[in-house]
């Protein structure tokens, strides 16, 4: 499991670096996005990945990795929005946003490590396409919870689903060899 932890950290470093660079370019404009808007952005990324996996011809020269990075970063933004609420204007400095990013990823990684222990790293035997399908399933769950105004009777909330999507996307990137780069 030590290998998983270091591979996870390498993937997150790539994602965090892109997040921080975009914060310098755009600021925290994303802070105005409501959760359904973030969910839809994640859905677009996951659908594109599935399309890339199923179609032989690709018309845009960006592969699965950049889309998985997008999923990780948008899910992290959603978790920050859940914690802080939606803003009317960009309200975070790059430093504040980076700290919030790290906080959400720390909680999410801890969840992954606990589940990974209990499941015996079963994800290592899974295909990237299965991880993509699980992300899409989680997105459909989140959309349903959002349509239900956040109410669930027996299910986990949207935060746990965003965390699972982050972890599935990291696993997919590890399978795609991104932790070695």
Protein Blocks (a to p, Z undefined) as FASTA:
>chain_A
ZZmmmmmmmmmmmmmmmmmmmmmmnopmlmmpcfklmmmmmmmmmmmmmmmmmpmbdfbd
cdfklmmmmmmmmmmmmmmmmmnopafbdcbdfklmmmmmmmmmmmmmmmmmmmmmmnoo
mmmmpcfklmmmmmmmmmmmmmmmmmnnopafkbccfklmmmmmmmmmmmmmmmnopmmZ
Z
